[in-house]
Amino acid sequence: MLLLKLAFRNIFRQRRRSLLTALSLGGGYILCVFSFSLSEGSYNSAISFFILDHTGHIQIHQDDYLLRPKIHKTIDDPQGLSELLDANDEIISHTLRVFAPAIAYSDTDNAPARVIGVALERERSTSTLAVKISAGVYIDDTLDAEGYYSAMIGAGIANNLNIGLDDELILISQGADGSIANDIYIVRAIVGDRTSPDRATVFLPLIAAQEFLSMVDSVHEISILLQDDGAARSVATSLQEQLPELSVAPWQVVESTFYQSMQADKQGNVFFMGFIIFIVFIGVLNTVLMSVLERTREFGVLKAIGSRPFKIALMITCETSLLASLSLIAGLLVSVPFTAWFSAVGFELAEPMNIGGIVMSHMTGEMSLYVFGAPLLLIIFFAIIISIPAGIRAARISPTEAMRSH
């Protein structure tokens, strides 16, 4: 208690130097919180776009379909599996998909295409496919008056085949039974633009794609959207135990290259944050050491009247830690409302970015315990570390030499 009283007295007595130190610590904390918030917000936004675009949090396949996709590697009881997934409280929604390469034809041109059959209503609640429609309307799985199913095509195919809404699209592929698959569809929507990842994709109703590929009651993939973004691995492990005959993988495995690049970028960002903190504390260390030098006579008197070196060093540590704590409280009060605004509103980008056919016009931050807690713990830790050399310097002062100093 006595050390705390002395620490308060010394901080107040050195108001100018204490204010400079507090501004360095508080300003450094605010800068770190903003940087952490921007970093985490950017990563989470990118992951969210990526997951909602098509991947989902978890995917289920047959055998090694993920690594070696073959049309015959199918999930043969999707209805029963859907009932199981619908009963899981950790799952928001899921969708069923089939895939196949094909050649798309119009009256005059042809182009390679990727056919994806989707469970339309489930897809609407699991991915952003409906949002990416740039022209036309989201299709349904009913036949039109002439007996044709509707299709949604990527803007690249529309451009290559020179077709648009309400035009006929011919697809030719190979069925699961080895037969030649071919059929005619009516274009009802254009997805994305010519730079979108879906530019060469044809989206069909699931039932239409199954009939086209001779895959009735079978699918290639089930994509799952979870309540908790961070629970992908644990839920995938739980589902794998329930479905040993299938392959269940979280998005970190499904898109391992993307995930590893994000982790590498995060590590680089952590190094940058550490560099910022290092620069801040070089200045703080200089301030603390100067404070010790200015109080040489004071420490000499303390040692002359019997104060132990350890007590003097501890007093310096208490002063620095107390000043850091007060600075962090002030920094926290300033950073919380600013970070809350940044997370909710963010900054409008000068040039909107098109990510997978979805326009991103704002950059927002992340408001979490990690954003505020990590810089706080780092600053307290380094504040204690930088007080050690200053405390050692004060504890080793000779009373005789100290009394001669001015």
N, C-alpha and C positions, 0 to 999 in steps of 0.2 A: 504493500500500500504506500509506503514511504517513497519507493522508487517511482510509482505512478505520479505521486504529488510532485516530486522533483522533475519528472518528465514534462508534466503540464506546465510547471513554472518556467522551465527552460524554453519550451516551445513558445510560450507567451512572451518571454523576455527577448527572444530572437525573432520578433514578429516578421521582419523583412525577409530574413533568410528562410524562415518557416513557410512564409507565403510562397516564395519561389519554389521551394521543394514541393509544397502541396499542389501548386499549379502544374508542376512537371508530372507528379504522380496521377493527379486527377485527370489532366489532359491526356496522359498516356493511356489511362484506363478507358476513357471515352473513345479514344481513337481505336483501341483494341476491340471494344464492344462493337463499334460500328463495322470494323473490318470483319470480325467474326460473324456478325449478323448478315452482312453482304455476302460473305463467302458461303455460309450455310444456306442462305436464301437462294443463291444462284444454283448451288448443287441440288437442292431439293426441288427447285423449279424444273431444272433439266431432267431430273429423275422422274418427276411427276409427268412431264410431257412425254418422256420416253415410255413410261409404263402405260399411260392412258392411250398412247398412239396405237399400240397393238400388243405389247408384251404381256401386260398384266403383272401382278405380283408373283403369281405361280402359274406354271404350265404343266399339263399332264399329257403324256404321249405313250405310245406303245413301244416297248423295247428302246432301241437307240435311234428312234425317228429323228430326234433333235440333231444328231450328228450325221446320220445317213438317211435322209428322207426318201421313202419309197411309198408309192401309192397303196401298196398292199399292207403296210404297217398301220393298222387301224384299231381304234377303240370300238369294240363291237356291241357294247351295251351302254350307249351314252345316256339313255333315258334313266336307267337305274342309277348311274353315277350322278346325274343331275339332281335326283331326289336326295341323294346323300349329301351333296354340296349345299343344296337349299336348306337343309336341316342344321347346317353348321353356323353358329352365331358369329363366328369370326370372319365369315365371308359375306361381303356386300352383294356381289353378283358374280356370275360366270357366263361364259359364252362358248358355243361349239363352233368348230371351223373345220373345213376340208380344203386341201390345197392341191393344185395340179398345174403343170406347165401346159401351154396351149398356143395355137396360132390363131390370131384374130383376123377376120376378113371383113372388108366392106365390098361394095360393088366394084371398086377399082384398085384397092390396095390391100396389103396384108402386113402384119407386124407380130412379133413374139409378145406373149402376154402371160401373166401369172393369174390364174383363176383362184379366187378365194370364195368359198361358200360360207355364209355366216347365218347364225340364228338371229334374225333381224332385231327382234325386240330385246333379246339378251345382249346383243352387240351394242345396242343404243345405250344401255346402262353400264356397260363394262369398258367401252373404249370411246374415243372421240370421232368415230367414223361419221356419225351424223353431222357433226360440227364442221367437218372438212368439205362438205358439199359446196362447191362454188357455183353450180347451176343445176336447176331441176329440183326434184324432191326425193326424200328418202323413200325407198321402194318398199313394197310388201311382197308376200309370198303367194299371191293369187295370180291366176292366169287372166290375161286380158280377153276381150271378146273374140279374138282370133286364135286363142289358145297358146299365146306366147308368154313366157315369164319376162319380168323386167330385169334390167341390169344397171349397175353403176360402174362407170369406167374412169380410169385415170386420164388426166388432161393430156398426157403424152400420147396415149392410144387415140384419143379423139383427134389430136392434131395429125398423127401419122396416117390414120385412115380417112381423115377429112370427113368425119361424121359428127353429128350433134344430137341434141335431144330428139326423141321419137324416131330416130333412124334405126335400121336393122343392123345387128352385129352377129356375125357368124363365128362360132368357135369350133375348132377341131383339136382333139387331144386323144389320149389313149385311156380307155376305161380300166378299172381295177381287174376286170375279168379278161383283159387282153384284147377286147374289141376296140374298134375305132369309134371314138365319141365325137358326135357332131350335132349341133343344134343352132337354132336362131333365137336371138333375144332382142328385146326392144330397149334402147338406151333411154333411161329416165332421169339420170343424174350424171354430172361430171364431178369428179373428186379432185380437190387440190388444184395445183397448176403444173406447168411443164417442168418445174424443178423439184416437185414433191417426191418423196420416196414411193408414193403410190401411183406415180405417173404411168406405169406399165401394168397396172393391176385391173382386173375385171372382178367386181363384187357381185355375186349372185345370191339369191335366197338359198338357205341350206338345202331345202328339199329339191330345188332345181339343180344344184351342184351335185347332190347325191344321185339324182336320176341321170344327169349328164355323164357321170363317171362310173355308173353302175355300182354305187356304194350305198344302197338303201340301208338305213339304220346303222350306219357306221360313220365315224369322224376320225380326223387325224389329230386334232388338238382340242384341249379344253383350257381356256385362259380364265384365271380367277383374279378377282379384285377383292382386297382385304379391307377390314375396318382399320387396322393398324399398319401403317407403312413399314414399321420396323419389325414386324412379326413374320416376314416372309419365310425366313429360314426355319423357324420353329414350327410354323403351321405346315410347311412342306414336309418336314420330318414326321409330323403327326399323320399327315395324309398318306405318306409313303408306307407307314406301318399298317394303315387300314387298307391300302391298295398295293399289296406286294407284287401283283402281276403286272403293274403299270410302272411307268417312270415319272416321278414327280420331282420337279426342279423349281427352285425360287428364281426370281429374275436375275439375281447375281450370277447364277450358273447359266441360265438361258442366254444372257447377253454378257458373257464373261469379259470380252474385250472392252466393252463400254464401261463395265464396272471397274476393271483394273485401271483403265485410263483415268477414271474419276478419282480413284484412291491415290494414284500417283500425283494427280493435280492437287489433291488435298494435302499430301505430304509436303509438296512444294509451298503451299500456302502456309502451312504450319511453320516452316522455316522462315518465311517472310514475316509472320507475326512475331516469332522469336527475335528476329532482327530489330523490329520496331521496339520491343520491350528492352532489348539490349541497349539501344541508343538512348532510350529514356533513362535507364538506370546508370549509364555512364555519367550523365549530367547530375543525377541525384547523388551518386557516389562522390563526385567532385564537391557538391554542396555540403555533404555531411563531413567530409574530410576537412574542408575549409572551416567549418564550424568547430571542429576539434582543435585545429590550430589556433583559432581565435580565443579559445577557452583554456589555453595551456596553463596560465596562472591559476585558474579555478581548479583544474585537476591536480596541480601541484599542491595547492592548499589542502584539498581533500586527502591526498596521500600523506601529507605532513601530519594531519590530525588523526591518522590511523585507518583511513578507508582502504579496504583491500582492493587490489587490482581487478579482481573478478567482479566486485560490486560496481566499479567504475565502468567496466566494459558492459555489464548488464544494464546500467543506466543508459548508455548510448543506444543499446539495442531497444530498450523500452521506448526511448524518445522517437527513434526511427519508426518502430512498429506502430506506435500510437499516432504519429503524424500520417503514416501510410493509411491507417484505418480511417482516420477522419477524412482524408482525401478521397478514399474509395467510397465512403458514405455519400459525400458530396457528388462524386462522379456518378454514382448509382442513381441518385435522385435526378440528375440531369439526363442520363442516358436512357432511363426507363421510358419516359413519355416519347422521347425522340425515336427510340427503337420501335415502340408500339405503333407510332404513326408510319414509320418506314415499312413495317411489316404489313400494315393494313392498306396503305395507299401507295407507297413507293415513289419512284421517279419515272416520269414518262420518257421513253427512249426517243432520241432525236430521229432515229430511223427504225420503225417497227421491224422485228425479225419474224420471218416465216419459218416455223419449225414443224415439219411434217404436215404442212397445209393449214396449220393453226397460227394465227398472227399473235405474236407476243409484243405488246406495246408498252408494258411497264416492267421495271425491275424492282422487286420487293426483297425485303430482308427476312430474317428468321428471328422470332422471339422465343427463346427457350432458356432453360436453366443452364445449359452448356454455354450459350452466348454470353451470359452474365457471370457465370461461375468460373469458367476457365481463366479469363483474364484476371479476375479477382484473386484466385489462388496463386497464379503466377506472380502477380505484383507483390502480394504479401510474402511469398517465398523469397523473391529476389530482394525485397526490402530488408528482410532479416539477414540475407547473405551479405549485402553491401554494408550492413552495420557492423559486421565482424571485424574487417580490417580497421575501420574507424575506432571500434572499441579497443582493439589490441594496441593501436597507436596511443589512445588516451591512457590505457592501463600501464604502458611502459614508460610514461613520462617520469623523469626524475624530479623530485620536489626541489632539489637545489637548482637544477637548470631551469625549472619552471619559474621559480621566484625571480630569476634574472631576466626573464623574457619580458617584452613590452607589448 
